[in-house]
Amino acid sequence: MLIQAYNRLYYSTEFTLPTYASATSAQLIILVKAQCEMSYYLCIHLEDEDIRKNLQAQAVVKAGVVKEDYKQDMLMQVPIPPFVYDILKKGGFVTKTQFKIVEIERDMNKGIKK
């Protein structure tokens, strides 16, 4: 599971991770923590994840027996636990920007352009 956890994190498009050989000692501590947590997640949840991904691969979008809905566009995405994501984010390894809400002002007196 340690190798699979490393591969899932290293090849994820959400993170830019150095190899262990090129990582600094501070980065190495963060990478080891994230890999251990990811490995623990896989030990517990990989079987359930495989079942769900197999259903998605068969184009199932609603499983009536377990009352679960599956998003079709999530088939090629692999889950990363929030705790692992937070560890890597604090280490500065996250490459994707998260959705942010910004304050937008609205002038109610202004007309709509057509």
C-alpha positions as CSV (number, residue, x, y, z in Angstrom):
1,M,0.0,0.0,0.0
2,L,2.9,2.4,0.6
3,I,3.9,2.2,-3.1
4,Q,0.4,2.7,-4.3
5,A,-0.1,5.7,-1.9
6,Y,3.1,7.2,-3.2
7,N,2.1,6.7,-6.8
8,R,-1.4,8.1,-6.2
9,L,0.0,11.3,-4.7
10,Y,3.0,11.7,-7.0
11,Y,1.1,11.2,-10.3
12,S,-1.9,13.3,-9.1
13,T,-2.6,16.4,-11.1
14,E,-3.5,18.3,-8.0
15,F,0.0,18.3,-6.6
16,T,3.5,19.0,-7.7
17,L,5.7,16.7,-5.6
18,P,9.5,16.4,-5.7
19,T,11.0,12.9,-5.8
20,Y,12.3,11.7,-2.4
21,A,15.9,12.0,-3.7
22,S,15.4,15.7,-4.6
23,A,13.3,16.7,-1.6
24,T,14.7,18.8,1.2
25,S,14.6,17.4,4.7
26,A,11.6,19.6,5.6
27,Q,9.8,18.5,2.4
28,L,10.7,14.9,3.1
29,I,8.9,14.9,6.5
30,I,5.7,16.3,4.9
31,L,5.9,13.8,2.0
32,V,6.3,10.8,4.4
33,K,3.4,12.0,6.6
34,A,1.2,12.4,3.5
35,Q,2.2,9.0,2.1
36,C,1.5,7.3,5.4
37,E,-1.9,8.8,5.8
38,M,-2.7,8.0,2.2
39,S,-1.6,4.4,2.7
40,Y,-3.8,4.2,5.8
41,Y,-6.8,5.5,3.8
42,L,-6.1,2.9,1.1
43,C,-5.9,0.1,3.5
44,I,-9.3,0.9,4.9
45,H,-11.2,2.2,1.9
46,L,-9.7,0.8,-1.3
47,E,-12.1,-2.1,-1.6
48,D,-15.1,0.2,-1.4
49,E,-13.5,2.6,-3.8
50,D,-12.9,-0.2,-6.3
51,I,-16.6,-1.3,-6.1
52,R,-17.7,2.3,-6.8
53,K,-15.3,2.8,-9.6
54,N,-16.4,-0.4,-11.2
55,L,-20.0,0.7,-11.1
56,Q,-19.0,4.1,-12.7
57,A,-17.0,2.3,-15.4
58,Q,-20.2,0.4,-16.3
59,A,-22.0,3.8,-16.7
60,V,-24.1,3.3,-13.6
61,V,-25.2,6.7,-12.4
62,K,-27.7,5.5,-9.7
63,A,-27.4,2.4,-7.6
64,G,-30.9,1.7,-6.2
65,V,-30.0,-0.9,-3.6
66,V,-27.5,1.3,-1.8
67,K,-29.2,4.6,-2.8
68,E,-26.1,6.2,-4.2
69,D,-25.7,8.5,-7.1
70,Y,-22.5,8.7,-9.1
71,K,-21.3,11.6,-11.2
72,Q,-20.3,10.5,-14.7
73,D,-17.4,12.9,-14.9
74,M,-15.8,11.6,-11.7
75,L,-14.8,8.2,-13.2
76,M,-11.2,9.2,-14.0
77,Q,-10.6,11.1,-10.7
78,V,-9.2,9.3,-7.7
79,P,-10.1,10.4,-4.2
80,I,-7.6,12.1,-2.0
81,P,-8.6,12.3,1.7
82,P,-9.0,15.9,3.0
83,F,-6.4,15.3,5.7
84,V,-3.8,14.3,3.1
85,Y,-4.7,17.2,1.0
86,D,-4.3,19.6,3.9
87,I,-0.9,18.2,4.7
88,L,0.3,18.7,1.2
89,K,-1.3,22.1,1.0
90,K,0.5,23.4,4.1
91,G,3.7,22.0,2.6
92,G,3.1,24.2,-0.5
93,F,2.6,21.3,-3.0
94,V,-0.9,22.0,-4.2
95,T,-0.9,23.2,-7.8
96,K,-4.7,23.6,-8.5
97,T,-6.3,26.7,-7.2
98,Q,-9.4,26.1,-5.2
99,F,-12.7,27.8,-6.0
100,K,-12.9,31.2,-4.3
101,I,-15.9,33.5,-3.8
102,V,-15.1,37.1,-4.2
103,E,-17.3,40.1,-3.3
104,I,-19.1,41.5,-6.4
105,E,-20.8,44.8,-6.3
106,R,-24.1,45.2,-8.2
107,D,-25.6,48.4,-9.4
108,M,-29.4,47.9,-9.4
109,N,-30.0,51.1,-11.3
110,K,-27.9,50.0,-14.3
111,G,-29.8,48.4,-17.2
112,I,-29.0,45.1,-18.8
113,K,-27.0,45.1,-22.1
114,K,-28.5,43.1,-24.9
